[in-house]
Amino acid sequence: MGKKELIISSSKKMILEKGYRNTSVEDITNCAGISKGSFYTYFKSKNLVIDHILEETINKLKIEIAIDRRVSLVNNVKKLVRNRIILEDENLKDNLVMINLFRNIALLDERTLALLKEIEGLIVDKMRCIIKAYSKEIKIDDGEVDFYSKMLSSIITNYKTFTLFISERDGNFIKDIEEIKDKYNSKEFEKNIEIISESILKILTY
């Protein structure tokens, strides 16, 4: 791992442990085992590290926007739900970091806020693409597509934020992704995934 990647990894680790508000550049450099000079070689501030993390998330989401129309509506919705909720380690960390940012939104600069807004827009766009791709099966007026896209996306987001990412041990937001991965292996989790998928499909095809 190069120094830049080490700084990014350490920033995520410290934000999950201490929160965005309480994480300093010194915390990040101590965690990474590098000097402040090395940090400032790559990033001029803590905010710019965050912006880099968000930009990487945006690039990943842009790749995922396309819909495979050879796949049925049911399978595309189920795939979307699973892909949004069952995440690889780094994507889990990124999601938890974003939740922490939203909880400290008053501290963020305009650039960071704009990136968060772009991420939310791309997440909604995926649902919008599904609705438009299956317009013959989904009886939603063109003028209501945006409303349904946002509303259905929020079902998935709210489950992650207020159920999956909340610790059953203390009721706080999870800091250790291993706790989330333990939830992935539970029977209740698979049942929840199915309920979310079926609920979205019912709304789309009522």
RODO-2510 file (C-alpha; in nm, 4 decimals, decimal comma):
residues 206
     n   res          X          Y          Z
     1     m     0,0000     0,0000     0,0000
     2     g     0,1419     0,3384    -0,1027
     3     k     0,1346     0,6411     0,1280
     4     k    -0,1680     0,7943    -0,0426
     5     e    -0,3698     0,4740    -0,0037
     6     l    -0,2467     0,4414     0,3556
     7     i    -0,3705     0,7939     0,4333
     8     i    -0,7124     0,7152     0,2836
     9     s    -0,7386     0,3856     0,4722
    10     s    -0,6289     0,5453     0,7999
    11     s    -0,8746     0,8330     0,7527
    12     k    -1,1648     0,5887     0,7187
    13     k    -1,0466     0,3951     1,0225
    14     m    -1,0196     0,7042     1,2421
    15     i    -1,3530     0,8504     1,1290
    16     l    -1,5264     0,5226     1,2142
    17     e    -1,3534     0,5104     1,5528
    18     k    -1,3706     0,8766     1,6577
    19     g    -1,6199     1,0396     1,4230
    20     y    -1,5534     1,3031     1,1567
    21     r    -1,5758     1,5942     1,4012
    22     n    -1,3165     1,4477     1,6388
    23     t    -1,0702     1,3162     1,3799
    24     s    -0,7674     1,5378     1,3199
    25     v    -0,4869     1,5205     1,0654
    26     e    -0,2612     1,4185     1,3538
    27     d    -0,4921     1,1245     1,4326
    28     i    -0,4711     1,0134     1,0707
    29     t    -0,0927     1,0428     1,0488
    30     n    -0,0422     0,8634     1,3817
    31     c    -0,2672     0,5809     1,2625
    32     a    -0,0813     0,5628     0,9320
    33     g     0,2609     0,5898     1,0970
    34     i     0,3686     0,8795     0,8743
    35     s     0,4662     1,2424     0,9265
    36     k     0,2309     1,5362     0,8769
    37     g     0,4585     1,6442     0,5948
    38     s     0,3850     1,3209     0,4127
    39     f     0,0127     1,3776     0,4626
    40     y     0,0266     1,7285     0,3161
    41     t     0,2214     1,5993     0,0170
    42     y    -0,0968     1,4234    -0,0952
    43     f    -0,3803     1,6190     0,0703
    44     k    -0,3930     1,9790     0,1878
    45     s    -0,6636     1,9075     0,4463
    46     k    -0,8803     1,6391     0,6067
    47     n    -1,1696     1,7587     0,3894
    48     l    -0,9790     1,6783     0,0732
    49     v    -0,9243     1,3192     0,1873
    50     i    -1,3008     1,2918     0,2361
    51     d    -1,3644     1,4399    -0,1069
    52     h    -1,1318     1,1812    -0,2590
    53     i    -1,3220     0,8987    -0,0872
    54     l    -1,6540     1,0372    -0,2130
    55     e    -1,5198     1,0801    -0,5668
    56     e    -1,4162     0,7138    -0,5700
    57     t    -1,7686     0,6192    -0,4603
    58     i    -1,9145     0,8294    -0,7417
    59     n    -1,6963     0,6555    -1,0002
    60     k    -1,8129     0,3136    -0,8754
    61     l    -2,1778     0,4173    -0,8864
    62     k    -2,1481     0,5503    -1,2414
    63     i    -2,0290     0,2088    -1,3564
    64     e    -2,3294     0,0417    -1,1896
    65     i    -2,5981     0,2657    -1,3439
    66     a    -2,6647     0,0565    -1,6584
    67     i    -2,9555    -0,1912    -1,6507
    68     d    -2,9402    -0,5298    -1,8237
    69     r    -3,2780    -0,5434    -1,9998
    70     r    -3,2335    -0,9140    -2,0729
    71     v    -3,2950    -0,9700    -1,7011
    72     s    -3,6536    -0,9635    -1,5677
    73     l    -3,7894    -0,6756    -1,3590
    74     v    -3,8088    -0,9052    -1,0561
    75     n    -3,4471    -1,0155    -1,0846
    76     n    -3,3195    -0,6631    -1,1523
    77     v    -3,4944    -0,5302    -0,8402
    78     k    -3,3621    -0,8175    -0,6290
    79     k    -3,0128    -0,7617    -0,7685
    80     l    -3,0341    -0,3884    -0,6952
    81     v    -3,1419    -0,4473    -0,3353
    82     r    -2,8648    -0,7000    -0,2714
    83     n    -2,5977    -0,4855    -0,4391
    84     r    -2,7005    -0,1813    -0,2328
    85     i    -2,6992    -0,3681     0,0969
    86     i    -2,4464    -0,6530     0,0732
    87     l    -2,1173    -0,4693     0,0350
    88     e    -1,7505    -0,5584     0,0188
    89     d    -1,5302    -0,4396     0,3056
    90     e    -1,4160    -0,1085     0,1537
    91     n    -1,7666    -0,0220     0,0345
    92     l    -1,8984    -0,0951     0,3842
    93     k    -1,6417     0,1442     0,5303
    94     d    -1,7317     0,4072     0,2704
    95     n    -2,1024     0,3775     0,3562
    96     l    -2,0331     0,4118     0,7277
    97     v    -1,8088     0,7120     0,6619
    98     m    -2,0887     0,8759     0,4597
    99     i    -2,3372     0,8229     0,7430
   100     n    -2,0882     0,9901     0,9774
   101     l    -2,0583     1,2811     0,7346
   102     f    -2,4363     1,3273     0,7220
   103     r    -2,4396     1,3330     1,1019
   104     n    -2,1823     1,6167     1,0898
   105     i    -2,3254     1,7941     0,7877
   106     a    -2,2927     2,1423     0,9418
   107     l    -1,9123     2,0990     0,9424
   108     l    -1,8802     2,0130     0,5739
   109     d    -1,7759     2,2564     0,3030
   110     e    -1,9705     2,3184    -0,0190
   111     r    -1,7567     2,0816    -0,2273
   112     t    -1,8120     1,7885     0,0098
   113     l    -2,1847     1,8597     0,0291
   114     a    -2,2050     1,8688    -0,3506
   115     l    -2,0330     1,5279    -0,3725
   116     l    -2,2730     1,3778    -0,1176
   117     k    -2,5647     1,5173    -0,3170
   118     e    -2,4217     1,3678    -0,6379
   119     i    -2,3937     1,0266    -0,4703
   120     e    -2,7570     1,0439    -0,3586
   121     g    -2,8555     1,1403    -0,7128
   122     l    -2,6725     0,8448    -0,8656
   123     i    -2,8364     0,6042    -0,6205
   124     v    -3,1788     0,7368    -0,7191
   125     d    -3,0827     0,7216    -1,0894
   126     k    -3,0416     0,3438    -1,0657
   127     m    -3,4016     0,3053    -0,9517
   128     r    -3,5137     0,5546    -1,2155
   129     c    -3,3407     0,3462    -1,4850
   130     i    -3,5272     0,0340    -1,3710
   131     i    -3,8631     0,2123    -1,3790
   132     k    -3,8003     0,3456    -1,7298
   133     a    -3,6578     0,0166    -1,8597
   134     y    -3,9743    -0,1714    -1,7609
   135     s    -4,2321     0,0968    -1,8384
   136     k    -4,4653    -0,1621    -1,9977
   137     e    -4,4819    -0,3559    -1,6710
   138     i    -4,4680    -0,0571    -1,4387
   139     k    -4,7683     0,1729    -1,4681
   140     i    -4,6138     0,4938    -1,3390
   141     d    -4,6806     0,8246    -1,5134
   142     d    -4,3740     1,0066    -1,6466
   143     g    -4,4400     1,2930    -1,4080
   144     e    -4,4227     1,0590    -1,1082
   145     v    -4,1033     0,8708    -1,1977
   146     d    -3,8780     1,0991    -0,9921
   147     f    -4,1020     1,0716    -0,6856
   148     y    -4,1138     0,6916    -0,6989
   149     s    -3,7403     0,6662    -0,7693
   150     k    -3,6575     0,8693    -0,4585
   151     m    -3,9168     0,7012    -0,2404
   152     l    -3,8168     0,3451    -0,3328
   153     s    -3,4457     0,4206    -0,2999
   154     s    -3,5108     0,5561     0,0483
   155     i    -3,6573     0,2198     0,1541
   156     i    -3,3179     0,0586     0,0941
   157     t    -3,1212     0,3490     0,2422
   158     n    -3,3339     0,3628     0,5565
   159     y    -3,2954    -0,0106     0,6148
   160     k    -2,9170     0,0206     0,5924
   161     t    -2,8978     0,3315     0,8067
   162     f    -3,1444     0,2497     1,0816
   163     t    -3,1343    -0,1308     1,0971
   164     l    -2,8254    -0,2835     0,9366
   165     f    -2,5782    -0,0183     1,0498
   166     i    -2,7104     0,0087     1,4069
   167     s    -2,5346    -0,2101     1,6629
   168     e    -2,7522    -0,4556     1,8540
   169     r    -2,4984    -0,4380     2,1374
   170     d    -2,5343    -0,0724     2,2317
   171     g    -2,7815     0,0853     1,9871
   172     n    -2,5152     0,3118     1,8330
   173     f    -2,3895     0,3233     1,4755
   174     i    -2,1562     0,0341     1,4037
   175     k    -1,7839     0,1132     1,3914
   176     d    -1,6516    -0,2354     1,3167
   177     i    -1,7581    -0,3803     0,9815
   178     e    -1,7204    -0,7321     1,1219
   179     e    -2,0408    -0,6715     1,3172
   180     i    -2,2232    -0,5953     0,9918
   181     k    -2,0764    -0,9049     0,8280
   182     d    -2,2102    -1,1117     1,1185
   183     k    -2,5554    -0,9730     1,0408
   184     y    -2,5144    -1,0778     0,6771
   185     n    -2,4927    -1,4403     0,7914
   186     s    -2,8178    -1,4368     0,9888
   187     k    -3,1487    -1,5876     0,8721
   188     e    -3,3242    -1,2643     0,9671
   189     f    -3,1043    -1,0698     0,7244
   190     e    -3,2021    -1,2875     0,4267
   191     k    -3,5669    -1,2526     0,5255
   192     n    -3,5301    -0,8734     0,5401
   193     i    -3,3702    -0,8650     0,1946
   194     e    -3,6644    -1,0597     0,0548
   195     i    -3,9194    -0,8345     0,2264
   196     i    -3,7533    -0,5200     0,0906
   197     s    -3,7416    -0,6604    -0,2639
   198     e    -4,1029    -0,7779    -0,2548
   199     s    -4,2205    -0,4454    -0,1109
   200     i    -4,0526    -0,2493    -0,3913
   201     l    -4,1956    -0,4834    -0,6555
   202     k    -4,5465    -0,4516    -0,5118
   203     i    -4,5274    -0,0732    -0,5225
   204     l    -4,3948    -0,0793    -0,8785
   205     t    -4,6575    -0,3178    -1,0132
   206     y    -4,9650    -0,2437    -0,8003
***
